[in-house]
Amino acid sequence: MFAIATVGTLSSLKMTELLQHSLSKFTYYSSNRTSTRRGIATREYKHLRPCRCVATQEDNRRIVVSNGKDSLDISRVVNGMWQTSGGWGRIDKDEAVDSMLKYTDAGLTTFDMADIYGPAEDLYGIFINRVRRECPPEVLEKVRGLTKWVPPPVKMTSSFVRDNINVSRKRMDVESLDMLQFHWWDYSNSGYLDALKHLTDLKGEGKIKTLALTNFDTERLQIILENEIPIVSNQVQHSLVDMRPQQRMVELCQLTGVKLITYGTVMGGLLSEKFLDANINIPFAGPAINTPSLQKYKRMVDAWGGWNLFQGLLRTLKQVSLKHGVPIATVAVKYILDQPAVAGSMVGVRLGLSEHIQDCNAIFSLVLDEEDVNSIKTALAKGKDLLK
């Protein structure tokens, strides 16, 4: 079995739970505005130099996001590796890497991880070496490893940043990180700008190909862009229940060209047939809410309107899914991929434990028509706006 890494005195699992806690003070939106248009602040935007960021679709499976001379194409459905951090079952190294190869063979070639996701970066390093040895060059050219750096709240010196990025490069066994997504815990500490400037220097040295953010709010994203940090994307929580990114965040993204990569899009599996008409209030009467992701997104359901209202949404999604012959989760991901500024959506992979390759690939052939979209919007309108 593969050992699970720890960070400081907190377990890797605990750190990742904190990182992805969407209702904390580290939410990615800010309401500290004085001048608004349609409820969105615009006074400051007019001074923002637009980031020359362009996204073009090679086909409906991949998207190229570029900022100036920086360019990276990724799968629009991204394999999320949070599940390797513990809490979903023990990870067998060989079975996990075999599973990664299966996803790659199916055309799902982009993997998302973090330095705090247990052995995720190490697994990628083993995987990419097998791809180099066993796969044709054209397959290797399409594989992408997107990682995150989640530093502790210490002074962001050049040497500290460099040392940490070198650790990820070594673990992933790559000369240059395809994408480094930066996370920051406390916005009252402006050290995030120092870190990003050092990361920009490392990008100039060829150690990072593209710079991105994770869970940054609109206000800080704007500040970062004003400091001419070449951000390509911001990874945020975004699902049918959590449509917050489609407000202030998308306004800024559409102005600057920064794209969104979404996580939590299937809500840890809550957006599936498994939980349709499920009674979770009586022990053993329905499926258990027994993983960190299910527990996290059940809290989102509670904030949105509760389990009964969520069942109404699932029934609507089931009608759409039956019409198209696909699972509920496929409809849920496709709806988010069709939203403005969204470049890709994460679907978590339980490597070596279960696979959803067929359902993921069905996303690319699914076309939601006007009737589908309107019925989903009607169901969503019954829930609460989580930004308020």
C-alpha positions in Angstrom: 0.0 0.0 0.0 1.1 3.6 -0.6 1.9 5.6 2.4 -0.1 8.8 3.0 2.0 11.9 3.5 1.4 14.4 6.2 2.1 18.2 6.4 3.3 19.6 9.6 1.0 18.6 12.5 -2.1 18.4 10.3 -2.9 15.3 8.3 -2.9 15.6 4.5 -6.6 14.8 4.6 -7.3 17.6 7.1 -5.3 20.1 5.1 -7.2 19.3 1.9 -10.5 19.5 3.7 -9.6 23.0 4.8 -8.4 23.9 1.4 -11.7 22.9 -0.2 -14.0 24.3 2.5 -16.2 26.5 0.4 -18.1 28.3 3.2 -15.0 29.5 5.0 -13.6 33.1 5.0 -11.4 32.0 2.1 -14.4 32.0 -0.3 -13.5 33.3 -3.7 -15.9 36.3 -3.8 -15.9 39.7 -2.2 -18.7 42.1 -1.5 -16.5 45.0 -0.5 -17.5 47.2 -3.4 -18.7 50.8 -3.7 -19.8 51.1 -7.3 -21.8 48.4 -9.0 -23.4 47.5 -12.3 -26.0 44.7 -12.1 -24.7 44.2 -8.6 -21.1 43.8 -9.8 -18.4 46.4 -9.0 -16.9 48.0 -12.0 -15.3 51.3 -10.9 -11.9 49.6 -10.4 -12.1 47.4 -13.5 -11.6 50.3 -15.9 -8.0 50.7 -14.7 -7.2 47.0 -15.1 -4.9 46.2 -18.0 -6.6 43.3 -19.8 -4.7 40.1 -19.5 -4.0 38.8 -23.0 -5.5 35.5 -22.3 -7.1 33.5 -25.1 -8.9 30.2 -25.0 -9.5 28.2 -28.2 -11.1 24.8 -28.5 -9.2 22.3 -30.5 -12.3 20.1 -30.3 -14.9 19.8 -27.7 -12.6 17.5 -25.6 -9.7 19.9 -25.2 -9.2 23.6 -24.7 -6.1 25.7 -25.1 -5.7 28.5 -22.6 -2.9 31.0 -23.3 -1.7 34.2 -21.7 0.9 36.0 -23.7 3.6 33.5 -24.6 2.3 31.0 -22.1 0.1 28.3 -23.5 -1.3 25.0 -22.3 -4.0 22.7 -23.7 -5.9 20.5 -21.2 -8.8 18.1 -21.3 -12.1 19.8 -20.5 -12.9 17.0 -18.1 -10.1 16.9 -15.6 -9.2 13.9 -13.4 -9.2 15.1 -9.9 -6.9 13.3 -7.4 -8.0 14.7 -4.1 -9.3 11.2 -3.4 -5.7 10.0 -3.0 -5.3 12.0 0.2 -7.1 9.5 2.4 -10.7 9.0 3.5 -11.8 7.1 0.4 -10.0 3.8 0.9 -6.4 2.8 0.8 -4.4 3.4 -2.3 -2.5 0.6 -4.0 0.3 2.3 -5.9 0.4 -0.1 -8.9 -3.4 -0.3 -9.2 -3.7 3.5 -9.0 -1.1 4.0 -11.8 -2.8 1.3 -13.9 -6.0 3.2 -13.5 -4.4 6.5 -14.6 -3.2 4.8 -17.7 -6.7 3.6 -18.5 -8.0 7.1 -18.2 -5.2 8.3 -20.5 -6.0 5.5 -23.1 -9.6 6.8 -23.1 -8.5 10.4 -23.9 -8.9 11.8 -20.4 -5.3 12.9 -20.1 -5.3 15.8 -17.6 -4.7 15.1 -13.9 -5.2 17.6 -11.1 -3.3 17.2 -7.8 -1.6 19.2 -5.0 1.4 19.0 -2.8 -0.9 18.2 0.1 -2.9 15.5 -1.6 -1.1 12.7 0.0 0.9 10.7 -2.6 -0.8 12.3 -5.6 2.3 14.0 -7.0 4.4 10.8 -6.4 1.8 8.7 -8.3 1.9 11.1 -11.2 5.7 10.8 -11.3 5.4 7.0 -11.5 2.6 7.3 -14.1 4.4 9.8 -16.4 7.4 7.5 -16.5 5.3 4.6 -17.6 3.7 6.8 -20.2 7.2 7.7 -21.5 8.2 4.0 -21.6 5.0 2.4 -22.8 3.0 4.9 -24.8 3.5 6.5 -28.3 5.0 10.0 -28.3 1.6 11.5 -29.4 0.0 10.3 -26.1 2.8 11.7 -24.0 2.3 15.1 -25.7 -1.3 15.2 -24.5 -0.8 14.2 -20.9 -1.0 17.1 -18.4 -0.2 17.3 -14.7 -1.8 20.3 -12.9 -0.6 20.7 -9.4 -1.2 23.1 -6.5 1.1 24.7 -4.0 -0.5 25.4 -0.6 2.2 27.1 1.4 2.1 27.7 5.2 1.7 31.4 6.3 5.4 32.2 6.4 7.5 34.8 4.6 7.6 34.1 0.9 11.3 34.4 0.1 12.7 33.5 -3.3 14.5 30.5 -1.8 11.5 29.2 0.0 9.3 29.3 -3.1 12.0 27.8 -5.2 12.7 24.9 -2.8 9.0 24.0 -2.6 8.5 24.1 -6.3 11.5 21.9 -6.8 10.0 19.4 -4.4 6.9 19.1 -6.7 9.1 18.9 -9.8 11.0 16.0 -8.2 7.9 14.2 -7.0 6.2 14.5 -10.4 9.5 13.8 -12.2 9.2 16.7 -14.6 11.6 19.4 -15.6 8.7 21.9 -15.9 5.4 21.9 -14.1 2.6 22.1 -16.7 0.5 24.3 -14.4 1.2 25.5 -10.9 -2.0 26.6 -9.1 -1.3 28.8 -6.1 -3.4 28.8 -3.0 -3.3 31.4 -0.1 -4.9 31.0 3.3 -5.2 34.6 4.6 -5.8 37.6 2.4 -4.8 40.0 5.2 -1.3 38.8 4.6 -0.2 40.3 1.2 2.7 37.9 1.0 0.7 36.1 -1.8 2.0 38.8 -4.2 5.6 38.1 -3.2 5.0 34.4 -3.8 3.4 34.9 -7.1 6.3 37.2 -8.3 8.8 34.5 -7.3 6.7 31.9 -9.1 6.7 34.2 -12.2 10.5 34.2 -12.0 10.6 30.4 -11.9 8.3 30.4 -14.9 10.8 32.5 -16.7 13.5 30.0 -15.8 11.4 27.2 -17.4 10.5 25.4 -14.2 6.8 26.2 -14.6 4.8 26.5 -17.9 1.7 28.3 -16.7 0.7 30.0 -13.5 -2.8 29.7 -12.1 -4.7 30.2 -8.8 -7.0 28.1 -6.7 -9.9 29.5 -4.6 -8.9 33.1 -5.0 -11.7 35.7 -4.7 -12.6 38.3 -7.3 -10.9 41.2 -5.4 -7.6 39.4 -5.0 -7.7 38.1 -8.6 -8.0 41.6 -9.8 -5.1 42.8 -7.6 -2.9 40.0 -8.9 -3.7 40.9 -12.6 -3.0 44.6 -11.9 0.4 43.5 -10.7 0.9 41.9 -14.1 1.1 38.3 -12.9 0.3 36.1 -15.9 -2.6 34.1 -14.5 -4.2 31.6 -16.8 -7.0 30.2 -14.6 -8.6 30.1 -11.2 -9.8 26.8 -9.8 -13.1 27.3 -7.9 -15.9 25.3 -6.5 -18.8 25.3 -9.0 -21.8 23.1 -9.4 -25.5 23.2 -10.0 -26.0 23.9 -6.3 -23.1 26.4 -6.1 -23.4 28.9 -9.0 -21.5 31.6 -7.2 -18.7 31.8 -9.8 -21.3 33.0 -12.4 -21.6 36.3 -10.6 -18.7 38.6 -9.8 -16.0 36.2 -10.8 -17.2 35.6 -14.3 -17.5 39.4 -14.9 -13.8 39.8 -14.2 -12.9 36.6 -16.2 -14.8 37.8 -19.2 -13.0 41.1 -19.1 -9.5 39.6 -18.7 -9.7 36.2 -20.4 -8.8 34.3 -17.2 -10.6 30.9 -17.2 -12.2 28.8 -14.5 -11.4 25.2 -13.7 -14.2 23.9 -11.5 -14.2 21.3 -8.8 -17.1 19.9 -6.7 -19.0 19.7 -10.0 -20.7 16.4 -9.2 -20.6 17.2 -5.4 -18.7 14.2 -4.4 -21.3 11.9 -6.0 -24.4 13.5 -4.6 -25.4 14.5 -8.1 -26.1 10.9 -9.1 -28.8 8.2 -9.3 -27.4 6.7 -6.1 -28.9 9.6 -4.1 -32.2 10.0 -6.0 -35.1 9.4 -3.7 -32.7 8.4 -1.0 -33.6 8.7 2.7 -30.4 9.6 4.4 -32.1 10.5 7.7 -32.7 7.0 8.8 -29.6 4.9 9.5 -29.0 2.2 6.9 -32.2 3.2 5.0 -30.2 4.9 2.2 -26.6 5.4 1.0 -24.1 6.5 3.6 -22.6 10.0 3.6 -19.3 8.4 4.5 -16.5 10.2 2.5 -15.0 13.6 3.1 -16.3 14.9 -0.2 -19.9 13.6 0.4 -19.9 15.2 3.9 -18.5 18.5 2.5 -21.1 18.7 -0.3 -24.0 17.6 1.9 -23.3 20.8 3.9 -23.6 22.7 0.7 -27.0 21.1 0.0 -28.1 22.1 3.5 -27.0 25.7 2.8 -28.7 25.7 -0.6 -32.2 24.6 0.6 -32.0 21.1 2.2 -32.4 17.5 1.2 -36.0 17.6 0.0 -35.3 20.5 -2.4 -32.2 18.8 -3.6 -34.4 15.7 -4.5 -36.4 18.0 -6.7 -33.3 18.9 -8.6 -32.2 15.3 -8.9 -35.6 14.4 -10.3 -35.3 17.1 -12.9 -31.8 16.0 -13.8 -33.0 12.4 -14.1 -35.6 13.4 -16.6 -33.0 15.1 -18.7 -30.6 12.2 -18.3 -33.2 9.7 -19.5 -34.0 11.8 -22.5 -30.3 11.6 -23.6 -29.4 8.2 -22.3 -26.7 9.4 -19.9 -26.3 9.4 -16.1 -27.3 12.3 -13.9 -23.6 13.2 -13.2 -22.9 13.6 -16.9 -25.7 16.1 -17.2 -24.5 18.0 -14.2 -20.9 18.3 -15.5 -22.1 19.3 -19.0 -24.3 22.1 -17.6 -21.3 23.6 -15.8 -18.9 23.2 -18.8 -21.4 25.2 -20.9 -21.2 28.2 -18.5 -19.3 31.3 -19.4 -15.6 31.3 -18.6 -15.4 27.6 -17.7 -12.5 25.9 -19.4 -12.7 22.6 -17.6 -14.5 20.7 -14.8 -13.0 18.3 -12.3 -14.4 14.8 -11.8 -12.8 13.0 -8.9 -11.1 9.6 -9.6 -10.8 6.9 -7.0 -7.8 5.3 -8.6 -7.8 1.5 -8.4 -11.1 1.5 -6.6 -13.7 2.6 -9.1 -13.8 4.2 -12.6 -16.2 6.5 -14.5 -14.5 6.6 -17.8 -17.5 5.9 -19.9 -19.7 8.4 -18.1 -16.9 11.1 -18.5 -16.5 10.5 -22.2 -20.3 10.8 -22.6 -20.1 14.4 -21.6 -18.4 15.3 -24.9 -21.3 14.0 -27.0 -24.1 15.4 -24.8 -25.8 18.5 -26.1 -28.3 20.1 -23.7 -31.1 21.8 -25.6 -33.2 24.8 -24.6 -35.8 22.6 -23.0 -33.2 20.9 -20.9 -31.5 24.1 -19.8 -34.8 25.8 -18.9 -36.0 22.9 -16.8 -32.7 22.8 -14.9 -32.8 26.6 -14.3 -36.4 26.3 -13.0 -35.2 23.7 -10.4 -32.2 25.8 -9.5 -34.3 28.9 -8.9 -36.0 27.2 -6.0 -32.7 27.1 -4.0 -30.8 29.9 -2.2 -28.2 32.1 -3.7 -25.1 31.0 -1.8 -23.4 34.4 -2.4 -25.9 36.2 -0.2 
